[in-house]
């Protein structure tokens, strides 16, 4: 891990508490190394160029596989490495990118350690050193790196992150002392929270606040805005977004109670061994009848067509998979569909079951339980971990924060799994999250057996019909 922290670094042993309190603060940063990383060594030279690059030259190498090396294991070097301290990876953590600029053995300074090295512009001057105790040098070398410097700006340079600077207004006492409006969130007096804010920020970020605080409404003169229908905890996240531009929601943690892949593997094993009861249980838990076995390239629907399990059991498994909306037209890795595999292995009972499955498509029950969506659709949500994002999305929809709504939509899409697919579909339909809606339909198309779940019946009739059409390719 990389981290930066401030540590107390006294330059001398303080004689009193006062001297200790005045000791300077030194910024310490740990850098990860990537690329061509120098080997472990000592008595080498290091020089800083333009506050950006560090050059490492020579020294004595210590083998990587031992902590206590003898002199015979060590080798003196004359190689040269460049570290770029301004390189950053995707999460902008401290990272030094290394590359070898002068391989060992090339013409140049002989192998050495214990020398002096200083930088002059883009060149380095090396003097003296040697190989203890065999030889010492008094020669001088100039290493010209032929750099073509450019101006590189890292994300952590002060002033580069506008969101962090505006976040100071919201997260510090000094910034909040400059506030000139209060947002009252929550209807009940006990749960109502008061958020001091800055009308310039609110008006610049939201048309809703701009209309209230700049137009002729009472809020403009009172300096008070009330949002009685909003969740206070969610609004705190929304307010932070309005200042910093980032969505402060924790990454979705998938519950470990029923893992999607584990259920699919249970079904795969049950079909392989002909365990009809275990296969029935796995399908009831939501296993995918079209699951692909990456080791063999065969799907679950192909396994009953292969020899090994008695034919009568395999025929029952085909019927079971058919009731779970398995796709018997999917070809195996060799291009053969299930019917062709069964014919090749002479499995007549399986062939009969497959013919029936291919002729009779199981019907989706789209007219059961509800003709219209329940009024309190939020009460049907089964995955409570989606609630924080849902509350933020609700406020973003009310305040017209389109970008925040898309961030919530992205967060919800990354949280998609079999246990919450119906929740996410309801959310996408309610808030018109078209990209999330498309992702949900794509999931149903790949996992058609989900339409047999009880939760499918709780969806609005129009939505159920659209899912059926999507699954059937209409």
PAMINU-253361 format. One line per 2 residues: number of its first residue (from 1); their letters; for each residue x negated, y, z negated of C-alpha. Coordinates in nm, 2 decimals, decimal comma. Layout:
BEGIN
NUM> a> X/Y/Z ~ ...
This chain:
BEGIN
1> xx> 0,00/0,00/0,00 ~ -0,10/0,36/0,05
3> xx> -0,03/0,63/-0,19 ~ -0,16/0,98/-0,28
5> xx> -0,18/1,09/-0,64 ~ -0,34/1,36/-0,85
7> xx> -0,59/1,24/-1,12 ~ -0,77/1,43/-1,39
9> xx> -1,13/1,45/-1,29 ~ -1,35/1,65/-1,54
11> xx> -1,69/1,74/-1,41 ~ -1,85/1,70/-1,75
13> xx> -1,76/1,57/-2,09 ~ -1,54/1,84/-2,24
15> xx> -1,64/1,96/-2,58 ~ -1,29/2,07/-2,67
17> xx> -0,92/2,02/-2,58 ~ -0,92/2,36/-2,41
19> xx> -1,20/2,26/-2,17 ~ -1,03/1,93/-2,10
21> xx> -0,71/2,10/-2,01 ~ -0,88/2,33/-1,76
23> xx> -1,05/2,04/-1,58 ~ -0,99/2,06/-1,20
25> xx> -0,73/1,84/-1,03 ~ -0,87/1,63/-0,75
27> xx> -0,64/1,50/-0,47 ~ -0,71/1,13/-0,42
29> xx> -0,57/0,94/-0,12 ~ -0,60/0,58/-0,04
31> xx> -0,64/0,51/0,34 ~ -0,56/0,18/0,51
33> xx> -0,80/0,09/0,79 ~ -0,69/-0,03/1,13
35> xx> -0,87/-0,12/1,45 ~ -1,23/-0,22/1,45
37> xx> -1,31/-0,20/1,08 ~ -1,67/-0,19/0,97
39> xx> -1,80/-0,49/0,78 ~ -1,88/-0,47/0,40
41> xx> -2,21/-0,29/0,35 ~ -2,41/-0,07/0,12
43> xx> -2,69/0,20/0,16 ~ -2,52/0,32/0,48
45> xx> -2,47/0,67/0,61 ~ -2,14/0,86/0,62
47> xx> -2,08/1,20/0,77 ~ -1,76/1,41/0,81
49> xx> -1,69/1,58/1,15 ~ -1,44/1,87/1,18
51> xx> -1,25/1,75/0,87 ~ -1,10/1,48/1,08
53> xx> -1,35/1,21/1,17 ~ -1,59/1,01/0,95
55> xx> -1,89/0,84/1,11 ~ -2,03/0,53/0,95
57> xx> -2,38/0,42/1,05 ~ -2,62/0,14/0,96
59> xx> -2,66/0,00/0,61 ~ -2,70/-0,35/0,49
61> xx> -2,41/-0,60/0,55 ~ -2,27/-0,82/0,28
63> xx> -2,10/-1,14/0,40 ~ -1,72/-1,14/0,36
65> xx> -1,69/-1,49/0,21 ~ -1,88/-1,44/-0,11
67> xx> -1,90/-1,19/-0,39 ~ -2,25/-1,28/-0,50
69> xx> -2,48/-1,29/-0,20 ~ -2,85/-1,36/-0,19
71> xx> -3,10/-1,14/0,01 ~ -3,11/-1,41/0,28
73> xx> -2,73/-1,36/0,34 ~ -2,76/-0,99/0,40
75> xx> -2,84/-0,82/0,73 ~ -2,95/-0,46/0,79
77> xx> -2,75/-0,30/1,07 ~ -2,77/-0,01/1,32
79> xx> -2,41/-0,01/1,44 ~ -2,19/0,29/1,44
81> xx> -1,81/0,33/1,36 ~ -1,58/0,63/1,39
83> xx> -1,28/0,67/1,16 ~ -1,00/0,90/1,26
85> xx> -0,83/1,03/0,94 ~ -0,55/1,21/1,13
87> xx> -0,41/0,89/1,28 ~ -0,07/0,79/1,14
89> xx> 0,15/0,49/1,18 ~ 0,53/0,48/1,22
91> xx> 0,60/0,55/0,85 ~ 0,33/0,83/0,84
93> xx> 0,14/0,66/0,56 ~ -0,23/0,74/0,52
95> xx> -0,42/0,54/0,79 ~ -0,77/0,56/0,93
97> xx> -0,81/0,42/1,28 ~ -1,16/0,28/1,33
99> xx> -1,35/0,21/1,65 ~ -1,70/0,10/1,72
101> xx> -1,89/0,37/1,91 ~ -2,24/0,22/1,91
103> xx> -2,27/-0,16/1,90 ~ -2,57/-0,30/1,71
105> xx> -2,88/-0,38/1,92 ~ -2,84/-0,10/2,18
107> xx> -3,11/0,15/2,24 ~ -3,12/0,40/1,95
109> xx> -3,23/0,40/1,59 ~ -3,37/0,07/1,46
111> xx> -3,18/-0,12/1,20 ~ -3,21/0,06/0,87
113> xx> -3,06/0,16/0,54 ~ -3,12/0,43/0,27
115> xx> -3,16/0,71/0,53 ~ -3,04/1,07/0,53
117> xx> -2,76/1,18/0,78 ~ -2,59/1,51/0,83
119> xx> -2,35/1,64/1,09 ~ -2,40/1,94/1,32
121> xx> -2,10/2,01/1,53 ~ -2,02/1,69/1,71
123> xx> -2,37/1,55/1,67 ~ -2,54/1,37/1,38
125> xx> -2,90/1,39/1,27 ~ -3,05/1,07/1,11
127> xx> -3,39/1,08/0,93 ~ -3,60/0,82/0,77
129> xx> -3,47/0,51/0,59 ~ -3,60/0,16/0,65
131> xx> -3,57/-0,21/0,55 ~ -3,66/-0,26/0,18
133> xx> -3,93/-0,37/0,11 ~ -4,06/-0,45/0,46
135> xx> -4,08/-0,12/0,65 ~ -3,99/0,25/0,62
137> xx> -3,95/0,51/0,90 ~ -4,02/0,88/0,93
139> xx> -3,85/0,92/1,26 ~ -3,56/1,16/1,35
141> xx> -3,27/1,08/1,57 ~ -2,98/1,28/1,71
143> xx> -2,66/1,09/1,77 ~ -2,44/1,27/2,02
145> xx> -2,09/1,13/2,02 ~ -1,98/1,32/2,33
147> xx> -1,65/1,40/2,16 ~ -1,38/1,60/2,33
149> xx> -1,21/1,74/2,02 ~ -0,85/1,85/2,03
151> xx> -0,62/2,00/1,77 ~ -0,43/1,72/1,59
153> xx> -0,15/1,80/1,35 ~ -0,05/1,54/1,10
155> xx> 0,30/1,52/0,96 ~ 0,18/1,59/0,60
157> xx> 0,02/1,93/0,68 ~ 0,19/2,20/0,46
159> xx> 0,47/2,36/0,66 ~ 0,50/2,08/0,92
161> xx> 0,81/1,93/0,76 ~ 1,09/2,19/0,76
163> xx> 1,32/1,95/0,59 ~ 1,08/1,91/0,29
165> xx> 1,05/2,29/0,26 ~ 1,42/2,34/0,26
167> xx> 1,45/2,05/0,02 ~ 1,26/2,27/-0,23
169> xx> 1,56/2,50/-0,24 ~ 1,78/2,21/-0,36
171> xx> 1,55/2,01/-0,57 ~ 1,36/2,27/-0,78
173> xx> 1,48/2,51/-1,05 ~ 1,32/2,80/-0,86
175> xx> 1,51/2,71/-0,55 ~ 1,84/2,67/-0,72
177> xx> 1,80/3,00/-0,89 ~ 1,84/3,15/-0,54
179> xx> 2,18/2,98/-0,49 ~ 2,48/3,20/-0,41
181> xx> 2,77/2,96/-0,38 ~ 2,91/2,66/-0,58
183> xx> 3,07/2,36/-0,42 ~ 3,32/2,19/-0,65
185> xx> 3,36/1,82/-0,56 ~ 3,62/1,58/-0,70
187> xx> 3,99/1,63/-0,78 ~ 4,01/1,52/-1,15
189> xx> 3,86/1,76/-1,40 ~ 3,66/1,48/-1,58
191> xx> 3,50/1,36/-1,26 ~ 3,46/1,70/-1,08
193> xx> 3,10/1,80/-1,02 ~ 2,97/2,15/-0,94
195> xx> 2,68/2,18/-0,68 ~ 2,50/2,51/-0,66
197> xx> 2,39/2,57/-0,30 ~ 2,29/2,84/-0,05
199> xx> 2,55/2,97/0,18 ~ 2,30/3,05/0,46
201> xx> 2,20/2,68/0,47 ~ 2,56/2,55/0,45
203> xx> 2,68/2,79/0,72 ~ 2,39/2,71/0,95
205> xx> 2,45/2,33/0,92 ~ 2,83/2,30/0,92
207> xx> 3,11/2,46/1,11 ~ 3,34/2,38/0,83
209> xx> 3,14/2,58/0,57 ~ 3,08/2,86/0,83
211> xx> 3,45/2,91/0,88 ~ 3,51/2,92/0,50
213> xx> 3,22/3,14/0,39 ~ 3,19/3,38/0,69
215> xx> 3,56/3,41/0,79 ~ 3,84/3,58/0,61
217> xx> 3,91/3,30/0,36 ~ 3,91/3,36/-0,02
219> xx> 3,60/3,14/-0,05 ~ 3,39/3,40/0,12
221> xx> 3,44/3,65/-0,16 ~ 3,47/3,41/-0,45
223> xx> 3,15/3,21/-0,38 ~ 3,34/2,89/-0,47
225> xx> 3,43/2,60/-0,23 ~ 3,65/2,31/-0,35
227> xx> 3,64/1,96/-0,19 ~ 3,89/1,77/-0,42
229> xx> 3,92/1,47/-0,19 ~ 3,55/1,40/-0,16
231> xx> 3,34/1,16/-0,37 ~ 3,08/1,36/-0,58
233> xx> 2,81/1,10/-0,55 ~ 2,85/1,08/-0,18
235> xx> 2,86/1,46/-0,15 ~ 2,52/1,47/-0,33
237> xx> 2,38/1,26/-0,05 ~ 2,55/1,48/0,21
239> xx> 2,41/1,80/0,05 ~ 2,06/1,66/0,05
241> xx> 2,10/1,57/0,42 ~ 2,21/1,93/0,50
243> xx> 1,89/2,06/0,35 ~ 1,64/1,80/0,46
245> xx> 1,80/1,62/0,76 ~ 1,75/1,28/0,61
247> xx> 2,00/1,02/0,49 ~ 1,90/0,91/0,14
249> xx> 2,08/0,57/0,14 ~ 1,89/0,27/0,02
251> xx> 1,84/0,00/0,29 ~ 2,11/-0,25/0,29
253> xx> 2,03/-0,55/0,07 ~ 2,18/-0,87/0,21
255> xx> 2,33/-1,09/-0,06 ~ 2,16/-1,42/-0,10
257> xx> 2,47/-1,62/-0,19 ~ 2,55/-1,74/0,16
259> xx> 2,28/-1,68/0,41 ~ 2,40/-1,69/0,77
261> xx> 2,10/-1,89/0,90 ~ 2,12/-2,14/0,61
263> xx> 2,49/-2,22/0,69 ~ 2,40/-2,26/1,06
265> xx> 2,12/-2,50/0,97 ~ 2,35/-2,70/0,75
267> xx> 2,59/-2,74/1,04 ~ 2,30/-2,84/1,27
269> xx> 2,18/-3,11/1,03 ~ 2,53/-3,24/0,97
271> xx> 2,59/-3,28/1,35 ~ 2,25/-3,44/1,39
273> xx> 2,33/-3,70/1,12 ~ 2,70/-3,75/1,21
275> xx> 2,82/-3,62/0,87 ~ 3,17/-3,51/0,96
277> xx> 3,26/-3,38/0,61 ~ 2,94/-3,17/0,59
279> xx> 3,01/-3,03/0,94 ~ 3,37/-2,94/0,84
281> xx> 3,24/-2,76/0,53 ~ 2,97/-2,57/0,72
283> xx> 3,23/-2,45/0,97 ~ 3,46/-2,35/0,69
285> xx> 3,17/-2,13/0,55 ~ 3,14/-1,96/0,89
287> xx> 2,87/-2,16/1,06 ~ 2,82/-2,09/1,43
289> xx> 2,92/-2,39/1,65 ~ 2,70/-2,25/1,93
291> xx> 2,39/-2,22/1,71 ~ 2,06/-2,28/1,89
293> xx> 1,80/-2,51/1,75 ~ 1,47/-2,33/1,83
295> xx> 1,26/-2,64/1,79 ~ 1,45/-2,85/2,05
297> xx> 1,62/-2,59/2,27 ~ 1,95/-2,76/2,21
299> xx> 2,27/-2,60/2,07 ~ 2,50/-2,76/1,82
301> xx> 2,75/-2,83/2,11 ~ 2,48/-3,04/2,28
303> xx> 2,40/-3,27/1,99 ~ 2,71/-3,50/2,00
305> xx> 2,62/-3,57/2,37 ~ 2,29/-3,72/2,27
307> xx> 2,23/-4,08/2,16 ~ 2,18/-4,15/1,79
309> xx> 2,51/-4,10/1,62 ~ 2,80/-4,35/1,68
311> xx> 3,02/-4,24/1,97 ~ 3,35/-4,23/1,77
313> xx> 3,19/-4,00/1,52 ~ 3,04/-3,78/1,79
315> xx> 3,39/-3,76/1,96 ~ 3,54/-3,64/1,63
317> xx> 3,26/-3,38/1,59 ~ 3,34/-3,25/1,95
319> xx> 3,70/-3,21/1,85 ~ 3,60/-3,03/1,53
321> xx> 3,37/-2,79/1,72 ~ 3,65/-2,73/1,97
323> xx> 3,88/-2,62/1,69 ~ 3,61/-2,37/1,59
325> xx> 3,60/-2,22/1,94 ~ 3,27/-2,37/2,05
327> xx> 3,16/-2,29/2,40 ~ 3,12/-2,62/2,58
329> xx> 3,01/-2,45/2,90 ~ 2,67/-2,34/2,76
331> xx> 2,38/-2,52/2,93 ~ 2,08/-2,66/2,75
333> xx> 1,72/-2,56/2,81 ~ 1,70/-2,81/3,10
335> xx> 2,01/-2,65/3,26 ~ 2,25/-2,94/3,18
337> xx> 2,59/-2,86/3,02 ~ 2,73/-3,08/2,74
339> xx> 2,95/-3,29/2,98 ~ 2,65/-3,36/3,20
341> xx> 2,44/-3,46/2,90 ~ 2,71/-3,70/2,78
343> xx> 2,75/-3,85/3,13 ~ 2,37/-3,90/3,16
345> xx> 2,37/-4,10/2,83 ~ 2,69/-4,29/2,90
347> xx> 2,89/-4,16/2,61 ~ 3,24/-4,22/2,73
349> xx> 3,42/-4,13/2,41 ~ 3,24/-3,80/2,39
351> xx> 3,32/-3,73/2,76 ~ 3,69/-3,78/2,69
353> xx> 3,67/-3,53/2,40 ~ 3,48/-3,28/2,61
355> xx> 3,73/-3,31/2,90 ~ 4,01/-3,23/2,66
357> xx> 3,82/-2,94/2,51 ~ 3,74/-2,79/2,85
359> xx> 4,10/-2,82/2,97 ~ 4,27/-2,69/2,66
361> xx> 4,14/-2,36/2,52 ~ 4,24/-2,32/2,16
363> xx> 4,47/-2,03/2,11 ~ 4,39/-1,73/1,89
365> xx> 4,67/-1,64/1,65 ~ 4,69/-1,26/1,70
367> xx> 5,05/-1,22/1,58 ~ 5,02/-1,36/1,23
369> xx> 5,04/-1,18/0,89 ~ 5,02/-0,82/1,00
371> xx> 5,18/-0,64/1,30 ~ 5,03/-0,32/1,18
373> xx> 4,73/-0,23/0,97 ~ 4,79/-0,20/0,60
375> xx> 4,81/0,16/0,48 ~ 4,54/0,12/0,22
377> xx> 4,29/-0,04/0,45 ~ 3,99/0,05/0,23
379> xx> 4,12/-0,19/-0,03 ~ 4,06/-0,48/0,21
381> xx> 3,68/-0,41/0,22 ~ 3,51/-0,72/0,08
383> xx> 3,15/-0,60/0,09 ~ 3,12/-0,33/-0,19
385> xx> 2,76/-0,25/-0,08 ~ 2,90/-0,07/0,22
387> xx> 3,09/0,18/0,00 ~ 2,82/0,44/-0,04
389> xx> 2,77/0,47/0,33 ~ 3,14/0,47/0,39
391> xx> 3,19/0,76/0,15 ~ 2,92/0,96/0,31
393> xx> 3,07/0,88/0,65 ~ 3,41/1,00/0,53
395> xx> 3,26/1,34/0,42 ~ 3,06/1,37/0,74
397> xx> 3,38/1,32/0,93 ~ 3,56/1,59/0,72
399> xx> 3,28/1,85/0,75 ~ 3,21/1,78/1,12
401> xx> 2,85/1,66/1,06 ~ 2,81/1,46/1,38
403> xx> 2,44/1,38/1,33 ~ 2,50/1,25/0,98
405> xx> 2,79/1,04/1,10 ~ 2,56/0,88/1,36
407> xx> 2,30/0,81/1,09 ~ 2,57/0,64/0,88
409> xx> 2,68/0,45/1,19 ~ 2,32/0,33/1,24
411> xx> 2,28/0,23/0,88 ~ 2,60/0,03/0,89
413> xx> 2,50/-0,14/1,22 ~ 2,18/-0,26/1,05
415> xx> 2,38/-0,40/0,76 ~ 2,60/-0,61/0,99
417> xx> 2,62/-0,98/0,90 ~ 2,88/-1,25/0,91
419> xx> 3,03/-1,17/0,57 ~ 3,10/-0,80/0,65
421> xx> 3,18/-0,81/1,02 ~ 3,55/-0,75/0,96
423> xx> 3,47/-0,46/0,72 ~ 3,25/-0,29/0,97
425> xx> 3,50/-0,34/1,25 ~ 3,77/-0,17/1,04
427> xx> 3,53/0,12/0,96 ~ 3,43/0,17/1,32
429> xx> 3,80/0,17/1,42 ~ 3,90/0,42/1,15
431> xx> 3,62/0,67/1,20 ~ 3,59/0,62/1,58
433> xx> 3,23/0,50/1,56 ~ 3,22/0,38/1,92
435> xx> 2,86/0,24/1,91 ~ 2,93/0,04/1,59
437> xx> 3,25/-0,08/1,74 ~ 3,07/-0,20/2,05
439> xx> 2,82/-0,38/1,83 ~ 3,10/-0,56/1,64
441> xx> 3,27/-0,67/1,96 ~ 2,94/-0,80/2,09
443> xx> 2,90/-1,00/1,77 ~ 3,25/-1,15/1,81
445> xx> 3,16/-1,24/2,17 ~ 2,85/-1,44/2,05
447> xx> 3,03/-1,58/1,74 ~ 3,38/-1,66/1,87
449> xx> 3,45/-1,89/1,58 ~ 3,48/-1,58/1,35
451> xx> 3,82/-1,53/1,50 ~ 3,94/-1,84/1,31
453> xx> 3,86/-1,67/0,98 ~ 4,14/-1,57/0,75
455> xx> 4,01/-1,21/0,75 ~ 4,08/-1,19/1,13
457> xx> 4,45/-1,20/1,05 ~ 4,43/-0,88/0,84
459> xx> 4,32/-0,67/1,14 ~ 4,57/-0,45/1,33
461> xx> 4,74/-0,64/1,61 ~ 4,59/-0,41/1,88
463> xx> 4,24/-0,47/1,74 ~ 4,29/-0,85/1,73
465> xx> 4,41/-0,85/2,09 ~ 4,11/-0,64/2,20
467> xx> 3,88/-0,89/2,03 ~ 4,04/-1,18/2,20
469> xx> 4,01/-1,01/2,54 ~ 3,64/-0,94/2,47
471> xx> 3,57/-1,30/2,37 ~ 3,74/-1,43/2,68
473> xx> 3,55/-1,19/2,90 ~ 3,87/-1,00/3,01
